[in-house]
C-alpha cells in the first residue's frame, strides 16, 4: 500500500532544528571516542537485523544511531500486512550491507515504546538518526518506494549527521556460515506469488492481480493471494485519482455513495485505516438498497486488504453489524 510521508520531508524539517545540530555533535563525539579505542569493529551480517525490547532500546537503538541510521519496524504476530513488509525490510537491511540497521519491535510485548512513538496502527516504520526519531511510513508498501525512502534516509544521515554506516564482515558468522543450507521447501504457488510481488514492485497492478487470481483459481483459500489481490485491486483503483478532488467531492457530497467509497480507498492507501472503515460504516448506516450494498461490499473488500486478524477489522465488523441489524 502507498505509505505516508514517503517524501522524507519530515526528516529535512527535523534536521533543520536546533536539536539536530546537538544530535550531530553527540554523534561526532561518539565516533571520536570509538576511534580513540581502535574504531568500531566490523559486525556479522546477522547484526544488521535485531529484535529490540524496552530494556535494550537505549543501547540497541539510541546509542547505535550515532554510528548508523536505525530503521524501526513496529510489528505484531497477528498483523497480516506486517508479514508482507517485515521480510522485505529484513532482506533490504542485508542488501544495503551496513548502511542502516533494522530494529524489530513487537508492539504487543513493548506497549510503552508503541505509546512513546505515537503508533496508531501497524505496520509502522520509523528511523532514529543520531538520536532523532523520524517517521517514515505506515502500512505495507511496494519495494521500489521503500528503497527510495531508505536512500533518502541514508543521504540525510550522511549529509546532516556524518553517518557513513558500519562495516560488515561476511566471514564473521563463523563456520556455520560455510555449512550448506538445508533446502527450503518450495510451495506449489511460490513462483506465481513471487511474480505477483515483482509486478507490484514494478507498479504493474493488473499483472499482479492476474497472478494472484491464478493462485486463487486453484487454491481459493490461499491467504497470501487473497490479501495480495485485494491490495492490487485497491492500488489499481486509486492510481489515477486526483486526491484533492476526491476529498473535496466527499466533503461536499456526503450523500454521494461513490464519492465516499473513493475517499475511503484513499484513506486506506494513506494508512488511515480507521477513517476508511468508519466512513463506509457511516455510509452503510445512512443508505439503503443498491447504495447500501455498494458501500458494504467495498468495506468487505477493504477488510481483505488489512487482513481479518487485525483488531481494526474486528472492530469495524462489529460496527457494521450494528448498523445492518
C-alpha positions in Angstrom: 0.0 0.0 0.0 1.0 3.6 -0.6 2.8 4.6 2.6 2.6 8.0 4.3 5.4 10.5 4.5 7.4 8.8 1.7 8.9 12.1 0.6 11.0 12.2 3.8 10.0 15.9 4.2 9.8 15.2 7.9 13.5 14.3 8.0 14.5 17.6 6.4 12.3 19.6 8.7 13.6 17.9 11.9 17.2 18.1 10.7 16.9 21.9 10.4 16.0 22.5 14.1 18.5 23.1 16.9 18.1 19.6 18.3 19.5 18.2 15.1 22.7 20.2 15.5 23.1 18.9 19.0 22.5 15.3 17.8 25.1 15.7 15.2 27.6 16.9 17.8 26.8 13.9 20.0 27.2 11.5 17.1 30.6 13.0 16.2 31.7 12.8 19.8 30.7 9.1 20.0 32.6 8.3 16.8 35.7 10.2 18.1 35.5 8.2 21.3 35.2 4.9 19.3 38.2 5.9 17.2 40.4 6.5 20.3 39.6 2.9 21.3 40.6 1.5 18.0 37.5 2.2 16.0 34.3 0.2 15.7 34.8 -3.5 14.8 33.1 -4.9 11.7 29.8 -6.7 12.6 28.5 -10.0 11.2 25.5 -9.8 8.7 23.2 -11.2 11.4 23.7 -8.0 13.4 22.0 -5.9 10.7 18.6 -7.2 11.8 17.9 -7.2 15.5 15.0 -7.7 17.9 14.7 -4.9 20.3 12.7 -4.5 23.5 12.2 -1.7 26.0 15.1 -2.8 28.2 17.6 -2.7 25.3 16.2 0.3 23.4 18.7 2.8 24.8 21.7 0.6 23.8 20.5 -1.1 20.6 18.7 1.9 19.0 19.6 5.3 20.5 23.4 4.6 21.1 23.8 2.7 17.8 22.1 5.6 15.9 25.3 7.7 16.5 27.0 5.3 14.1 24.4 4.3 11.6 20.7 5.1 10.9 18.4 2.6 12.7 15.2 1.8 11.0 12.5 0.5 13.4 9.8 -1.9 12.2 6.9 -1.9 14.6 5.0 -5.2 14.1 2.8 -7.9 15.7 2.2 -11.6 15.1 -1.4 -11.0 14.3 -0.8 -8.3 11.7 -1.1 -9.7 8.2 0.4 -6.6 6.4 3.4 -6.9 8.8 4.0 -10.4 7.4 4.4 -8.9 4.0 6.5 -5.9 4.9 8.9 -7.3 7.5 10.7 -9.8 5.2 11.2 -7.1 2.6 12.8 -4.8 5.2 15.0 -7.7 6.5 16.2 -8.5 3.0 17.0 -4.9 2.3 18.9 -4.5 5.5 21.3 -7.2 4.4 21.4 -5.9 0.9 22.3 -2.4 2.0 25.2 -4.0 3.8 25.6 -1.8 6.9 24.1 1.5 5.5 21.3 1.0 8.1 20.4 -1.4 10.8 16.8 -2.8 11.2 15.4 -3.0 14.7 12.2 -5.1 15.0 9.9 -4.2 17.9 6.9 -6.4 18.8 4.2 -3.9 19.9 2.3 -6.5 21.9 5.4 -7.0 24.1 6.6 -3.4 24.1 3.5 -1.2 24.7 5.5 1.6 26.2 7.6 2.1 23.1 4.5 2.0 21.0 3.0 4.8 23.0 6.2 6.8 23.0 6.3 6.8 19.2 2.6 7.6 19.0 1.8 4.4 16.9 -1.8 4.4 15.8 -1.6 1.3 13.5 0.9 -1.2 12.3 3.0 -1.9 10.4 4.6 1.4 11.2 8.2 2.3 10.3 10.4 4.9 11.9 14.1 5.7 11.9 16.4 7.0 14.5 19.3 9.1 13.3 21.8 10.4 15.8 19.2 10.1 18.5 16.5 11.8 16.4 13.3 9.9 15.8 11.9 10.3 12.3 8.5 8.9 11.0 9.0 7.1 7.6 5.7 5.4 6.7 2.7 3.4 7.9 1.3 0.3 6.2 2.9 -2.1 3.7 4.5 -0.5 0.6 5.9 -1.6 -2.8 9.6 -2.4 -2.5 10.6 0.4 -5.0 9.1 3.0 -2.8 10.7 1.5 0.3 14.1 1.7 -1.4 13.5 5.3 -2.3 12.8 6.1 1.3 15.8 4.3 2.6 18.1 6.0 0.0 16.8 9.4 1.2 17.3 8.4 4.8 20.9 7.3 4.2 21.6 10.6 2.3 20.2 12.6 5.2 22.3 10.6 7.7 25.4 11.2 5.7 24.9 14.9 4.8 23.5 16.2 8.0 24.9 13.8 10.6 28.0 12.4 9.0 26.8 8.8 9.4 28.5 6.6 6.9 27.2 3.2 8.1 29.0 0.3 9.8 31.5 -2.2 8.4 30.1 -5.7 7.8 32.3 -8.8 7.9 30.7 -11.5 5.8 33.1 -14.1 7.3 32.3 -13.2 10.9 29.4 -15.7 11.1 31.9 -18.5 11.7 31.9 -22.0 10.3 28.1 -22.1 10.4 28.1 -19.6 7.5 30.0 -22.1 5.3 27.8 -25.0 6.1 25.4 -26.0 3.3 22.0 -24.6 3.9 19.1 -27.0 4.1 16.8 -26.9 1.1 13.8 -24.7 1.7 10.6 -26.4 0.6 9.0 -24.7 -2.3 5.3 -24.4 -2.2 3.2 -25.1 -5.3 2.3 -21.4 -5.8 5.6 -19.8 -4.8 6.6 -18.9 -8.4 3.2 -17.2 -9.0 3.2 -15.4 -5.7 6.8 -14.1 -6.4 5.7 -13.0 -9.9 2.9 -11.1 -8.3 5.1 -9.3 -5.8 7.5 -8.4 -8.6 4.6 -7.0 -10.6 3.5 -4.9 -7.6 7.0 -3.6 -7.2 7.0 -2.6 -10.9 3.6 -0.8 -10.4 2.1 -3.4 -12.8 -1.0 -3.8 -10.7 -3.0 -5.5 -13.4 -0.3 -8.2 -13.8 -0.1 -8.7 -10.1 -3.9 -9.1 -9.8 -3.9 -11.7 -12.5 -1.1 -13.7 -10.9 -3.0 -13.7 -7.6 -6.2 -14.7 -9.4 -4.3 -17.6 -11.0 -3.3 -18.9 -7.5 -6.9 -18.4 -6.2 -8.3 -20.3 -9.1 -6.6 -23.5 -7.8 -6.5 -22.6 -4.1 -9.4 -20.3 -3.2 -8.4 -20.2 0.4 -4.8 -19.0 -0.1 -4.5 -16.2 2.4 -1.4 -14.5 0.8 -3.1 -14.5 -2.6 -6.4 -13.1 -1.2 -4.5 -10.3 0.6 -2.3 -9.5 -2.4 -5.3 -9.4 -4.8 -7.2 -7.0 -2.6 -4.1 -4.7 -2.4 -3.5 -4.9 -6.2 -7.2 -4.0 -6.9 -7.1 -1.1 -4.4 -3.9 0.3 -5.9 -5.5 0.0 -9.4 -8.5 2.0 -8.3 -6.6 4.8 -6.7 -3.8 5.1 -9.3 -5.5 7.7 -11.5 -7.4 9.5 -8.8 -6.9 13.2 -8.0 -6.7 13.1 -4.2 -7.6 16.7 -3.7 -10.7 16.4 -5.9 -11.8 13.1 -4.4 -11.7 14.6 -0.9 -13.4 17.8 -2.0 -16.2 15.7 -3.6 -16.6 13.6 -0.4 -16.8 16.6 1.8 -19.3 18.4 -0.5 -21.5 15.4 -1.2 -21.9 13.4 1.9 -24.9 11.6 0.3 -22.9 10.5 -2.8 -22.0 6.9 -2.1 -19.4 6.6 -4.9 -17.7 9.8 -3.6 -17.5 8.2 -0.1 -16.2 4.9 -1.5 -13.5 6.7 -3.4 -12.4 8.7 -0.4 -12.4 5.5 1.7 -10.0 3.9 -0.8 -7.7 7.0 -0.5 -7.9 6.8 3.3 -6.8 3.2 3.4 -3.9 3.8 0.9 -2.7 6.7 3.1 -2.7 4.5 6.2 -5.8 6.0 7.7 -7.4 2.6 8.3 -9.9 3.6 11.0 -11.0 6.6 8.9 -11.7 4.5 5.9 -13.7 1.9 7.8 -15.7 4.5 9.8 -16.5 6.4 6.6 -18.0 3.3 5.0 -19.8 2.1 8.1 -21.5 5.5 8.3 -22.3 5.4 4.6 -24.0 2.0 5.1 -25.9 3.4 8.1 -27.3 6.3 6.0 -28.2 4.5 2.8 -30.4 1.7 1.6 -30.8 -0.6 -1.4 -28.1 -0.7 -4.0 -26.2 2.2 -2.4 -26.0 0.5 0.9 -24.9 -2.8 -0.7 -22.2 -1.0 -2.7 -20.7 0.6 0.4 -21.0 -2.7 2.3 -19.2 -4.7 -0.4 -16.4 -2.1 -0.6 -15.9 -2.2 3.1 -15.6 -6.0 3.0 -13.0 -5.6 0.2 -11.0 -3.2 2.4 -11.1 -5.7 5.2 -9.3 -8.1 2.9 -6.6 -5.5 2.3 -5.8 -5.3 6.0 -6.4 -8.9 7.0 -9.1 -10.5 9.1 -6.9 -10.8 12.2 -6.3 -7.1 12.5 -8.2 -5.7 15.6 -9.3 -2.7 13.5 -11.1 -5.1 11.1 -12.7 -6.8 14.1 -13.9 -3.5 15.5 -15.2 -2.4 12.1 -17.0 -5.7 11.5 -18.8 -5.2 14.9 -19.7 -1.6 13.9 -21.0 -2.8 10.5 -23.2 -5.5 12.2 -24.7 -2.9 14.5 -25.8 -0.6 11.6 -27.0 -3.5 9.5 -29.0 -5.3 12.2 
